[in-house]
Amino acid sequence: MFETLDANGAPLTALEAPQAFGWLFQLSYAPMAWTISLAAALIVLFGAFFAYRWTGLLIPLWVTTIALLAPVVSGQVLVGPDHDVGGDAAVFQTLAAYSFFGAILVAAIRVASGRLVDPVTLRRMFLLGTVALPVVILSDVVIAAFKLAGSSPAASLTGWLILTGQICLLVVAIVMVVAGSWVGRGTCVRSTSLAC
């Protein structure tokens, strides 16, 4: 909403005009994308609340994908030359990142609540990480090249944010490799304990 007002040089009081929200949706893709995300999130909330079997979660899963991708496919990766490459990389990165880091978050919440994470689940998370992390890192390189458009990463705040993100991703990858070696040797996962 504010982005649309700023891009068009309109004051905040322009929202008081009749049919202001219709005008808002006509001038920018962002409000429509976030409205789609909100509607999808509500569908996921109610769908997950009333699901009693794993098959009942399939519809919320697909709707979650729509909710995640709506802002991405209408964001800044769709501006400028080669935007199709940047858009595709952002889609792959979003799906891989949310799958992997979402699984880690669910496991962390489970551990914080005092419940054990099954060793089979941990192995599946590591398998997911071995697929998802390279996708996230490589797509981030493509998006960085697209965003920087030939300029040096140290020449702008965007470049510094990209470098910081890459360093964080490499740290996560190193931690995953070390933890994976512990799991592989059987020193981290036991059926009765979770601590490494």
Sine and cosine of phi, psi and omega as CSV:
sin_phi,cos_phi,sin_psi,cos_psi,sin_omega,cos_omega
0.00,0.00,-0.80,0.60,-0.02,-1.00
-0.92,0.40,-0.57,0.83,0.03,-1.00
-0.88,0.48,-0.66,0.75,0.00,-1.00
-0.91,0.42,-0.69,0.72,0.02,-1.00
-0.89,0.46,-0.70,0.71,-0.02,-1.00
-0.91,0.42,-0.68,0.73,-0.03,-1.00
-0.91,0.42,-0.46,0.89,-0.04,-1.00
-0.97,-0.24,0.09,1.00,0.05,-1.00
0.92,0.39,0.47,0.88,-0.03,-1.00
-0.99,-0.15,0.59,-0.81,0.04,-1.00
-0.97,0.25,0.25,-0.97,0.02,-1.00
-0.88,0.47,-0.49,0.87,0.00,-1.00
-0.92,0.39,-0.20,0.98,0.03,-1.00
-0.91,0.42,-0.34,0.94,0.03,-1.00
-0.95,0.32,-0.27,0.96,0.02,-1.00
-0.98,0.21,-0.24,0.97,-0.03,-1.00
-0.93,0.37,0.52,-0.85,0.07,-1.00
-0.86,0.51,0.60,-0.80,0.00,-1.00
0.86,0.50,0.51,0.86,-0.02,-1.00
-0.91,0.42,-0.62,0.79,-0.05,-1.00
-0.95,0.32,-0.54,0.84,0.11,-0.99
-0.89,0.45,-0.66,0.75,0.06,-1.00
-0.89,0.45,-0.63,0.78,0.00,-1.00
-0.88,0.48,-0.70,0.71,-0.02,-1.00
-0.94,0.34,-0.44,0.90,-0.01,-1.00
-0.98,0.22,-0.44,0.90,-0.13,-0.99
-1.00,-0.07,-0.25,0.97,-0.07,-1.00
-0.50,-0.87,0.54,-0.84,0.06,-1.00
-0.98,0.18,-0.42,0.91,-0.10,-0.99
-0.86,0.50,-0.73,0.68,0.00,-1.00
-0.88,0.48,-0.63,0.78,0.03,-1.00
-0.91,0.42,-0.66,0.75,0.00,-1.00
-0.89,0.46,-0.70,0.71,-0.01,-1.00
-0.95,0.30,-0.47,0.88,0.10,-1.00
-0.93,0.38,-0.65,0.76,0.07,-1.00
-0.89,0.46,-0.67,0.75,0.03,-1.00
-0.89,0.46,-0.65,0.76,0.02,-1.00
-0.90,0.43,-0.73,0.69,0.01,-1.00
-0.89,0.46,-0.66,0.75,0.02,-1.00
-0.91,0.41,-0.63,0.77,0.02,-1.00
-0.89,0.45,-0.62,0.78,0.05,-1.00
-0.91,0.41,-0.64,0.77,0.05,-1.00
-0.89,0.45,-0.67,0.74,0.03,-1.00
-0.90,0.45,-0.68,0.73,0.00,-1.00
-0.84,0.54,-0.80,0.60,-0.04,-1.00
-0.95,0.30,-0.60,0.80,0.03,-1.00
-0.90,0.43,-0.68,0.74,0.01,-1.00
-0.95,0.32,-0.55,0.84,-0.02,-1.00
-0.91,0.41,-0.61,0.79,-0.07,-1.00
-0.99,-0.12,0.05,1.00,0.00,-1.00
-0.99,0.14,0.73,-0.68,0.02,-1.00
-0.93,-0.36,-0.27,0.96,0.05,-1.00
-0.78,-0.62,0.26,-0.97,-0.01,-1.00
-0.90,0.44,-0.49,0.87,0.01,-1.00
-0.92,0.39,-0.42,0.91,0.05,-1.00
-0.95,0.32,-0.23,0.97,0.01,-1.00
-1.00,-0.06,-0.02,1.00,-0.02,-1.00
-0.92,0.38,-0.67,0.75,0.03,-1.00
-0.91,0.42,-0.74,0.67,0.08,-1.00
-0.85,0.52,-0.53,0.85,0.04,-1.00
-0.89,0.45,-0.74,0.67,0.01,-1.00
-0.92,0.40,-0.61,0.79,0.02,-1.00
-0.93,0.37,-0.56,0.83,0.08,-1.00
-0.87,0.49,-0.64,0.76,0.04,-1.00
-0.87,0.50,-0.67,0.74,0.04,-1.00
-0.90,0.44,-0.68,0.73,-0.01,-1.00
-0.88,0.47,-0.63,0.78,-0.02,-1.00
-0.95,0.31,-0.64,0.77,-0.13,-0.99
-1.00,0.09,-0.35,0.94,-0.04,-1.00
-0.83,0.55,-0.77,0.63,0.03,-1.00
-0.94,0.35,-0.49,0.87,-0.05,-1.00
-0.94,0.35,-0.73,0.68,-0.07,-1.00
-0.97,0.25,-0.13,0.99,0.06,-1.00
-0.91,-0.41,0.21,0.98,-0.08,-1.00
-1.00,-0.03,-0.35,-0.94,-0.13,-0.99
-0.95,0.31,-0.21,0.98,0.03,-1.00
-0.97,0.24,-0.06,1.00,0.02,-1.00
-0.98,-0.20,0.30,0.95,-0.02,-1.00
-0.87,-0.49,0.68,-0.73,0.09,-1.00
0.99,-0.14,0.04,-1.00,0.00,-1.00
-0.92,0.39,0.50,-0.87,-0.01,-1.00
0.86,0.51,0.51,0.86,-0.03,-1.00
-0.92,0.39,-0.39,0.92,0.04,-1.00
-0.92,0.40,-0.60,0.80,0.05,-1.00
-0.92,0.38,-0.72,0.69,0.03,-1.00
-0.89,0.46,-0.65,0.76,0.02,-1.00
-0.91,0.42,-0.69,0.72,0.03,-1.00
-0.89,0.45,-0.68,0.73,0.02,-1.00
-0.89,0.46,-0.63,0.77,0.00,-1.00
-0.92,0.40,-0.60,0.80,0.03,-1.00
-0.90,0.43,-0.75,0.67,0.01,-1.00
-0.89,0.46,-0.67,0.75,-0.01,-1.00
-0.90,0.43,-0.68,0.74,-0.02,-1.00
-0.88,0.47,-0.74,0.67,-0.02,-1.00
-0.90,0.44,-0.69,0.73,-0.01,-1.00
-0.93,0.37,-0.70,0.71,-0.05,-1.00
-0.91,0.42,-0.72,0.69,-0.02,-1.00
-0.93,0.37,-0.56,0.83,0.04,-1.00
-0.90,0.43,-0.77,0.64,-0.08,-1.00
-0.95,0.31,-0.80,0.60,-0.04,-1.00
-0.94,0.34,-0.46,0.89,0.11,-0.99
-0.91,0.42,-0.66,0.75,0.04,-1.00
-0.90,0.44,-0.64,0.77,0.04,-1.00
-0.90,0.44,-0.67,0.75,0.00,-1.00
-0.89,0.45,-0.69,0.73,0.01,-1.00
-0.89,0.45,-0.68,0.73,0.04,-1.00
-0.89,0.45,-0.65,0.76,0.02,-1.00
-0.91,0.42,-0.65,0.76,0.05,-1.00
-0.90,0.44,-0.64,0.77,0.02,-1.00
-0.89,0.46,-0.71,0.70,0.01,-1.00
-0.91,0.42,-0.66,0.75,0.00,-1.00
-0.90,0.45,-0.46,0.89,0.01,-1.00
-1.00,0.05,0.05,1.00,0.08,-1.00
1.00,-0.01,0.17,0.99,0.01,-1.00
-0.98,-0.20,0.51,-0.86,0.00,-1.00
-0.99,0.17,0.47,-0.88,0.14,-0.99
-0.98,-0.17,0.82,-0.57,-0.04,-1.00
-0.86,0.50,0.65,-0.76,0.02,-1.00
-0.84,0.54,-0.57,0.82,0.04,-1.00
-0.90,0.43,-0.64,0.77,0.03,-1.00
-0.90,0.43,-0.66,0.75,0.04,-1.00
-0.89,0.46,-0.67,0.74,0.02,-1.00
-0.90,0.43,-0.62,0.79,0.03,-1.00
-0.92,0.40,-0.59,0.80,0.04,-1.00
-0.90,0.43,-0.64,0.77,0.04,-1.00
-0.92,0.40,-0.62,0.78,0.06,-1.00
-0.90,0.44,-0.69,0.73,0.06,-1.00
-0.87,0.49,-0.66,0.76,0.01,-1.00
-0.91,0.42,-0.60,0.80,0.01,-1.00
-0.92,0.38,-0.39,0.92,0.08,-1.00
-1.00,-0.02,-0.71,0.71,-0.14,-0.99
-0.96,0.28,-0.67,0.74,-0.07,-1.00
-0.89,0.46,-0.70,0.71,0.08,-1.00
-0.87,0.49,-0.59,0.80,0.04,-1.00
-0.90,0.44,-0.70,0.72,0.00,-1.00
-0.89,0.45,-0.72,0.69,-0.05,-1.00
-0.92,0.40,-0.73,0.68,-0.03,-1.00
-0.92,0.40,-0.66,0.76,0.04,-1.00
-0.92,0.38,-0.50,0.86,0.05,-1.00
-0.92,0.39,-0.58,0.82,0.06,-1.00
-0.90,0.43,-0.68,0.74,0.02,-1.00
-0.90,0.44,-0.71,0.70,0.00,-1.00
-0.90,0.43,-0.63,0.78,0.02,-1.00
-0.89,0.46,-0.69,0.72,0.03,-1.00
-0.89,0.46,-0.60,0.80,0.01,-1.00
-0.93,0.36,-0.71,0.71,-0.05,-1.00
-0.94,0.35,-0.63,0.78,-0.05,-1.00
-0.98,0.22,-0.44,0.90,0.07,-1.00
0.76,0.65,0.72,0.70,0.07,-1.00
1.00,-0.01,-0.16,0.99,0.01,-1.00
-0.99,0.11,0.28,-0.96,-0.01,-1.00
-0.96,0.29,0.63,-0.78,0.05,-1.00
-0.87,0.49,-0.48,0.88,-0.02,-1.00
-0.99,0.13,-0.04,1.00,-0.09,-1.00
-1.00,0.03,-0.15,0.99,-0.04,-1.00
-0.51,-0.86,0.29,-0.96,0.06,-1.00
-0.90,0.44,-0.60,0.80,0.04,-1.00
-0.86,0.51,-0.69,0.72,0.03,-1.00
-0.88,0.47,-0.68,0.73,0.03,-1.00
-0.91,0.42,-0.62,0.78,0.06,-1.00
-0.91,0.42,-0.63,0.78,0.04,-1.00
-0.90,0.44,-0.71,0.70,0.02,-1.00
-0.88,0.47,-0.68,0.74,0.03,-1.00
-0.88,0.47,-0.69,0.72,0.03,-1.00
-0.89,0.46,-0.65,0.76,0.02,-1.00
-0.90,0.43,-0.65,0.76,0.03,-1.00
-0.89,0.46,-0.69,0.73,0.03,-1.00
-0.88,0.47,-0.66,0.75,0.02,-1.00
-0.91,0.42,-0.63,0.78,0.03,-1.00
-0.92,0.40,-0.61,0.80,0.07,-1.00
-0.89,0.45,-0.70,0.72,0.04,-1.00
-0.87,0.49,-0.66,0.75,0.01,-1.00
-0.90,0.44,-0.66,0.75,0.01,-1.00
-0.91,0.41,-0.70,0.72,0.04,-1.00
-0.87,0.49,-0.65,0.76,0.00,-1.00
-0.91,0.41,-0.64,0.77,0.02,-1.00
-0.90,0.43,-0.70,0.71,0.01,-1.00
-0.90,0.43,-0.74,0.68,0.01,-1.00
-0.90,0.44,-0.60,0.80,0.04,-1.00
-0.90,0.44,-0.59,0.80,0.04,-1.00
-0.93,0.36,-0.59,0.81,0.08,-1.00
-0.90,0.45,-0.70,0.71,0.00,-1.00
-0.90,0.43,-0.65,0.76,0.00,-1.00
-0.89,0.45,-0.56,0.83,0.02,-1.00
-1.00,0.10,-0.14,0.99,0.00,-1.00
0.99,0.16,0.23,0.97,-0.02,-1.00
-1.00,0.02,-0.17,0.99,-0.08,-1.00
-0.94,-0.33,-0.53,0.85,-0.13,-0.99
-0.92,-0.39,0.84,-0.54,0.13,-0.99
-0.77,-0.64,0.39,-0.92,-0.03,-1.00
-0.94,0.35,-0.37,0.93,-0.04,-1.00
-0.95,-0.32,-0.10,0.99,0.00,-1.00
-0.64,-0.77,0.42,-0.91,-0.05,-1.00
-0.93,-0.38,-0.37,0.93,-0.12,-0.99
-0.96,0.27,0.59,-0.81,0.04,-1.00
-0.98,0.18,0.00,0.00,0.00,0.00
